[in-house]
Each structure stands twice: as C-alpha cells, then as structure tokens.
Amino acid sequence: MAETYDAVVVGAGVVGASTAFHLAKLGGLKVCVVDRGPVCGGGTAKSCAIVRSHYSVPSNTALTLRSLEMFYSFPDWLEQTEADAGFVNSGYLIIASEGDFADKLRGNLSMQADVGAETFVISREDARDRHPLLDLEDAAVIGYEPNSGYADPYLTTTSFINAARAKGTVVKSDCAVTGLIEKAGRVTGVRTQDGELHAAHVISAIGPWTRTLTDGLGLEIPLEVSRHIVLTFRGAAPYAPDLPIVKDLTTANKMYCRPASGGVVLVGTGDHGDPVEHPDAMDENVADDFVLHQGGQLAHRMPSLAEARLTASWVGPYDITPDWNPVLGAAPGLDGLTLAFGFSGHGFKLAPAVGLALAQQVLGREPDVDIAAYGLDRFAEGRLLTGVYGVGSIS
C-alpha cells in the first residue's frame, strides 16, 4: 500500500538526517527518511568527522562556518536538550613547507578571513605551545583555526534523526529503495521493498550510491568512488583529546591526524585514494606497507610517536566529482528531485549547513549560504569549483 508524504529523503546518513530535520523544522513538512540499512550505517559511519573551515573555495568556507555555528549551539538548534554532536573544539593546524603550497596557504588564509573565518598564520613556537608533540623544523607556513575541531558522526546523525522524529518525521530503516517514480519529467516518489512512497519532493542523499537511484533517468552523473584508509595509533602516553587537528601539506598524501577516543591518534589521508568499482565492493584489508608509511610520516611530525603501535584500521568510500566538490540542488530537467552527492571527503563538516540550505531551497526560500554554484549543470558549462591544492579533499 502506498504512503504519501510532503518529502522523502533517501539516505539516513548525516546529510540526509540534517536535510530531513530542517525540512520539518522550517516548513513543518511531513517527511519520511528511508534507508536500506540502519541510521548512520553507510559512509557517515566511516567519517573522521573533522570540522574545519580551511578551503580554497570560498563557499565551502562559508558553509562550514554555518555548520560550526550549529555545532556550537547543537541542543538549541535542534530544539532537543539531549542532542549531542560530540563536538570537541580542539583547533586546527595546517602545515606547509616552503614552495607552492606555502604561497597558496598564505593566500587562502587571507581569503577565509574575508569570508568571516577566524584563521591566521602562527609561528612555530606558537604552534608548539598548542601542540607540544610537533616537530616543525620543515614548516615554512603554519595556519591556525581556533574555532575548529572534530565531532562524533554517529551522535551527530542520530541527534538530527531524533530531532526530526520529534517533529513528526517517519524513519524507515532497513528498507531499500528500488527506484524513483517518474512521470512526464517529474519525480513523484520512490519505490521501496515495502511499497511506494509518494511525495512532491524527493531528496537523494546517498553519496557513493547515487547512481543506483539515478541510472535510467537521463542524468549525467559525474561520480567516481575511491577507497580511503584510516588508522589509529597508540603511543607511550595517551594522546590528549584537546590537541589540535593537524593537516600536513608537506606529505604527498596530505596526511591529517586528530585525537580519538581512548587516548589514540587517528590518521588519514586527503589524497585521491584507491579507485573502486562500487562502494559495496571495497577491499577491507590494509597493507602493512601502508601502515609503515603512515606510521613513518606520523613519527616525522611527532617523534615521540616513533614507537607507536597500530590499534585499529578501517576503510571508507569517498564519492568524488571532477572538481572534488559536491553537487547540491534540483536535478536539471527533472522536477521534484533534489541531489546531494560528490562530497569528496568533506561531507560531514558541511552537512549541517547543507541540510539547512537544501531544505530552504526545497521550500522556495533563499538559502542562508548560496549553493547555486554547486549545481549539476556546472560540469557541462565549465563552471568548476576547483581548489588550488590539486586533487584531494582540501579543496
């Protein structure tokens, strides 16, 4: 038997959860969130959940600043006293050696300040005061963001879902969407394993799995998927939870690290990663050579971790567009469908603001942050949102 809603959000990750909540909060819409698995069971579950404003695309910085506002007032924004994103205001350091990246880093810090970010160059001595474990002899420029930090992806997503439920949203987990209902150039709902869900608005927020929903609709979806590896290491002493996140542009794979629960340091990369045919077919194995390489880079930056031991590893999918920036907004030539994919490694930090902007757009309102530049048609029209650092998730 078919059910009818004002809006159906496909995907119960952080982007879908944020969008559903904001649709219910701002418009009072009757919303249904549907996912083939549990809430926060897809790409969001593998997120390192770093929230930083350092980008070379100004609108990305603007979106993250709006997200940071929400993280800092999460229970008030969600209108739920128990809402918790697990946000830790640790600060964020970004390091470049002398050369091209150093010049770009200086320029980006100026641009971000113009957008409204609190970010600036600091000395090696100031950086060591904030992060005493760092060896910075090869650092020519160090940028610092005092307001940035990291959060918990599961807590953030479930808090958005719970707040949406409190406003009447229906959540259908373990309910696979098998296709869109489309007639005469308009999407009017989705087909699921349990029946049809009709709605005036369908929002696709399934990231790497987007093509499973859009194939056959005549849309050109420029999307590839890559496999990214995350490691955690434990040193002789606990890694303090308030140490700043470190982004190391002196490394070829644009390594980053942040504190993680249990006194360990979490280490990832901002490079392209290994291409995969499908996000459900990723190799979960992590090669010893990669562990040794990352461990060596970590020890170079923090010599006290030279004897650190590996405590955990996992892989997660990046959904990558040609310019490493997301597609957001209405599907061209197909009324009723809104797209959100291609976050290219920075989806979590953008998600609160993206969910708000998408909801505002669906409701016919002007978004707090203009997302017009993220439209799907930019690729055909040559309006790419290309970052200055090259391939990778720090665009």
C-alpha positions in Angstrom: 0.0 0.0 0.0 1.4 3.4 -1.0 2.1 6.1 1.6 2.1 9.8 1.0 4.4 12.5 2.4 5.4 16.0 1.6 9.1 15.0 1.2 11.0 11.7 1.0 14.7 11.8 1.9 16.7 8.8 0.6 19.6 8.2 2.9 19.9 8.2 6.7 23.5 9.5 6.8 24.4 12.9 8.2 23.4 14.8 5.1 20.0 13.1 4.8 19.4 13.4 8.5 20.2 17.2 8.5 18.0 17.8 5.5 15.0 15.9 7.0 15.3 17.8 10.2 15.5 21.2 8.6 12.5 20.4 6.3 10.5 19.5 9.3 11.7 22.4 11.4 11.4 25.2 8.8 8.5 24.0 6.8 6.5 21.7 9.1 6.6 19.2 6.3 5.5 15.6 6.7 8.9 13.9 6.0 10.0 10.3 5.5 13.6 9.2 5.7 14.3 5.8 4.1 17.5 3.8 4.0 18.4 0.3 3.0 20.3 -0.1 6.3 20.3 1.5 9.8 20.7 5.1 10.6 24.3 6.2 10.1 25.1 2.8 8.6 26.8 4.0 5.3 29.6 6.4 4.5 28.9 8.6 7.5 29.8 5.8 9.9 33.3 5.8 8.5 33.8 9.5 8.7 36.7 11.1 10.7 34.2 13.9 11.4 36.7 16.8 11.3 35.1 20.3 11.2 37.5 22.9 9.7 36.9 26.0 7.6 40.2 25.8 5.6 39.2 25.7 1.9 40.3 27.5 -1.2 36.7 27.6 -2.5 35.0 30.5 -0.6 31.5 28.9 -0.5 32.9 25.8 1.2 34.3 28.0 4.0 31.0 29.8 4.2 29.1 26.5 4.6 31.5 25.2 7.2 31.2 28.4 9.2 27.4 28.0 9.2 27.9 24.4 10.3 30.2 25.4 13.1 27.5 27.8 14.4 25.2 24.8 14.7 27.8 22.6 16.4 28.4 25.2 19.0 24.7 25.5 19.8 23.6 22.0 18.9 20.9 21.4 21.5 19.4 24.8 20.9 19.4 24.5 17.1 17.9 21.0 17.2 15.5 22.1 19.9 16.4 19.0 21.9 18.2 19.4 25.2 19.7 15.9 24.9 21.1 16.5 21.4 24.8 15.9 21.3 27.3 16.0 18.4 30.3 15.0 20.5 32.0 18.2 19.2 35.4 19.0 20.7 36.8 22.4 20.0 40.4 21.3 19.6 41.5 23.9 17.0 43.1 23.1 13.6 46.7 23.5 12.4 47.7 23.3 8.7 51.4 23.0 7.8 53.2 23.7 4.5 56.8 23.6 3.6 58.5 26.3 1.5 57.2 26.5 -2.0 54.0 26.5 -3.9 51.7 25.2 -1.1 53.1 27.7 1.3 52.2 30.6 -1.0 48.7 29.1 -1.6 48.2 28.6 2.2 49.0 32.3 2.8 46.6 33.3 0.1 43.8 31.0 1.4 44.1 32.3 5.0 43.5 35.8 3.7 40.5 34.7 1.6 39.0 32.8 4.5 39.3 35.8 6.8 37.4 37.8 4.2 34.6 35.2 4.2 34.5 35.5 8.0 36.7 32.7 9.3 38.9 33.2 12.3 42.1 31.9 10.8 45.7 33.2 10.7 49.4 32.4 10.4 51.1 31.5 13.6 54.8 30.9 14.4 56.4 27.5 15.1 56.7 28.5 18.7 53.0 29.3 19.0 52.1 26.0 17.2 54.3 24.0 19.6 52.6 25.8 22.6 49.3 24.5 21.2 50.6 21.0 20.2 53.9 20.2 22.1 54.4 16.9 20.3 55.1 18.6 16.9 58.4 18.8 15.2 58.1 21.8 12.9 61.6 22.3 11.5 60.4 21.9 7.9 57.3 24.1 8.3 57.5 27.4 6.4 53.9 28.4 7.0 51.5 27.3 9.7 47.9 28.3 9.6 45.6 28.0 12.7 41.9 28.0 13.2 41.0 28.3 16.9 37.3 27.5 16.4 37.6 24.2 14.5 37.5 20.7 15.9 36.0 17.3 15.5 32.7 15.6 16.3 31.2 12.1 16.6 29.4 11.1 13.3 27.0 8.6 15.0 25.9 11.1 17.7 25.5 13.9 15.2 23.4 11.9 12.8 21.2 10.2 15.4 20.7 13.6 17.1 19.4 15.1 13.8 17.2 12.0 13.3 15.8 12.1 16.8 15.1 15.8 16.5 13.3 15.2 13.1 11.3 12.4 14.7 10.2 14.8 17.4 8.7 16.9 14.6 6.8 14.1 13.1 9.4 12.6 10.6 9.0 8.9 9.9 12.2 6.9 9.6 12.2 3.7 7.6 15.5 1.9 8.2 16.4 -1.5 6.6 14.1 -0.5 3.7 15.8 -0.5 0.4 14.7 2.0 -2.3 14.5 0.2 -5.6 13.8 3.1 -7.9 12.3 6.5 -8.4 8.7 7.1 -9.5 8.9 9.4 -12.5 6.3 10.5 -15.0 6.5 13.2 -17.7 9.7 14.7 -16.4 8.7 14.8 -12.7 9.7 12.6 -9.8 6.7 11.9 -7.6 8.1 9.4 -5.1 10.2 6.3 -4.6 9.6 2.5 -4.9 10.9 0.5 -1.9 11.0 -3.1 -1.0 8.0 -2.5 1.2 5.9 -0.4 -1.2 5.7 3.0 -2.8 6.3 6.3 -1.0 4.7 9.3 -2.8 5.9 12.8 -2.3 6.1 16.2 -4.0 9.8 16.3 -3.2 12.4 13.6 -3.2 15.9 14.3 -1.9 18.7 11.8 -2.8 21.4 11.9 -0.1 23.2 8.6 -0.6 26.6 9.8 -1.7 28.6 7.0 -3.3 25.4 5.0 -4.1 23.7 7.9 -6.0 23.9 6.1 -9.4 21.8 3.2 -8.1 19.0 5.7 -7.8 19.5 7.9 -10.8 20.5 5.5 -13.5 17.9 5.4 -16.3 16.7 9.0 -15.7 18.9 10.6 -18.4 21.0 12.4 -15.9 24.8 12.6 -16.5 26.2 11.9 -13.0 30.0 12.6 -12.9 30.8 10.5 -9.9 33.6 8.1 -9.0 34.2 6.2 -5.8 37.6 5.8 -4.1 38.7 3.8 -1.0 40.3 5.7 1.9 42.1 4.1 4.8 42.0 5.4 8.4 44.4 4.2 11.1 44.7 4.7 14.8 48.0 4.6 16.8 48.7 4.4 20.5 51.9 6.0 21.8 53.6 5.5 25.2 51.4 8.3 26.7 47.7 8.9 25.9 47.2 11.3 23.0 45.3 14.2 24.6 41.7 14.8 23.3 42.2 18.6 23.1 45.3 18.6 20.9 44.7 20.4 17.6 43.9 18.6 14.4 47.0 18.6 12.2 46.9 18.8 8.4 50.3 18.2 6.9 50.7 19.5 3.4 54.4 18.5 3.4 53.3 14.9 2.8 52.4 13.7 -0.7 49.1 12.1 0.6 48.1 15.2 2.5 48.1 13.3 5.8 45.9 14.5 8.7 45.6 13.4 12.3 43.3 14.1 15.2 42.7 12.8 18.7 40.3 9.9 19.0 38.7 8.2 22.0 40.8 6.0 24.2 43.9 8.2 24.0 44.9 7.3 20.4 45.7 9.4 17.4 43.6 8.9 14.3 45.5 9.3 11.0 44.0 9.6 7.5 44.9 11.0 4.0 43.5 13.7 1.8 44.6 12.3 -1.5 42.6 10.6 -4.2 42.6 7.1 -2.6 42.2 3.8 -4.5 39.5 3.8 -7.1 36.8 1.1 -6.6 34.1 -0.1 -9.0 31.3 0.0 -6.3 31.2 1.2 -2.7 29.8 -2.2 -1.7 32.9 -4.0 -3.1 35.7 -2.2 -1.2 38.7 -4.3 -0.1 38.7 -4.1 3.7 42.3 -5.2 4.0 45.1 -2.7 4.9 48.6 -3.4 3.6 51.5 -3.5 6.0 53.4 -1.2 3.8 50.8 1.5 4.1 50.7 1.2 7.9 54.5 1.6 7.9 54.4 4.5 5.6 51.8 6.4 7.6 53.5 5.5 10.8 56.7 6.9 9.5 55.1 10.2 8.4 53.5 10.4 11.8 56.8 9.8 13.6 58.5 12.5 11.4 55.9 15.1 12.5 55.7 13.8 16.1 58.9 12.0 17.1 57.5 10.8 20.4 55.2 8.5 18.4 58.1 6.7 16.6 57.3 3.6 18.6 53.5 3.9 18.5 51.6 0.8 17.7 48.6 0.3 15.4 45.4 -0.1 17.3 42.7 -0.1 14.6 42.1 0.4 10.9 39.1 0.8 8.6 38.2 1.9 5.1 35.5 4.2 3.9 34.2 5.5 0.5 34.7 8.9 -1.0 32.2 10.0 -3.6 34.2 12.2 -5.9 33.2 14.7 -8.6 35.6 16.1 -11.2 36.3 19.2 -9.2 36.2 17.5 -5.8 33.2 19.4 -4.6 29.6 18.3 -4.1 26.5 18.5 -6.3 23.7 20.2 -4.5 20.2 21.2 -5.6 17.5 20.5 -8.0 18.2 17.9 -10.7 18.1 19.7 -14.1 15.2 18.8 -16.3 13.6 16.6 -13.6 11.2 18.4 -11.3 10.7 17.1 -7.8 14.2 15.6 -7.4 17.0 17.2 -5.3 20.5 15.9 -5.4 23.2 15.8 -2.7 26.3 13.8 -3.7 30.0 14.0 -4.5 31.2 15.4 -1.2 34.7 14.2 -1.9 35.7 13.8 1.7 34.3 16.9 3.2 30.6 15.9 3.6 30.4 15.7 7.4 31.7 19.2 8.1 29.3 20.7 5.5 26.3 18.5 6.4 24.5 20.7 9.0 24.7 23.8 6.7 24.0 21.8 3.5 20.9 20.2 5.1 19.6 23.7 6.0 20.4 25.1 2.6 18.7 22.2 0.7 15.6 22.5 2.9 15.4 26.2 2.3 15.7 25.6 -1.4 13.0 23.0 -1.5 10.8 25.3 0.5 11.3 28.1 -2.0 13.4 30.2 0.4 16.7 31.9 -0.2 19.4 29.7 1.5 21.5 31.2 4.3 24.5 30.2 2.2 24.2 30.4 -1.6 24.5 26.9 -3.1 23.7 27.9 -6.7 27.4 27.2 -7.8 27.1 23.6 -6.7 24.5 22.7 -9.4 25.0 19.6 -11.5 25.0 21.7 -14.7 28.3 23.3 -13.8 30.3 20.4 -15.3 28.7 20.7 -18.7 29.0 24.5 -18.6 32.6 24.5 -17.4 32.0 26.3 -14.1 34.1 24.0 -11.9 34.8 24.7 -8.3 38.4 23.7 -8.4 40.6 24.1 -5.3 44.2 25.4 -5.5 45.8 22.4 -3.7 45.1 20.0 -6.6 43.5 16.6 -6.3 42.3 15.8 -2.8 39.8 16.6 -0.1 41.2 20.0 0.9 39.6 22.0 -1.9 
